[in-house]
């Protein structure tokens, strides 16, 4: 089980991510709590979210709106380890997280 720090101000999408991760056996915690990986929503206020990210401290997986291609580049330049479109995050939440944190983290 991995502890995932979720930074997603979109309550509906955040709830969907939380549900998928918990169903996959992972624990979802707040953005400032100890974690194995952080998951960040860059679809609104990406610069603010990037400023809040603990890049360099935790592996970071972020998602963005596919029409905001420059957000992906800015996230990568800020040290985000992996950046995927929001649609992919919606479809592959657990697989993406496990690909970075592993299916079981002690």
Secondary structure, DSSP 8 states (H G I E B T S, - for coil): --EEEEE---HHHHHHHHHHHHHTT-EEE-TTS--SEEEEE-SS-HHHHHHH--BTTBEEEEEE-TT-HHHHHHHHHTT-SEEEEHHHHHHHHHHHHHHHH-S---
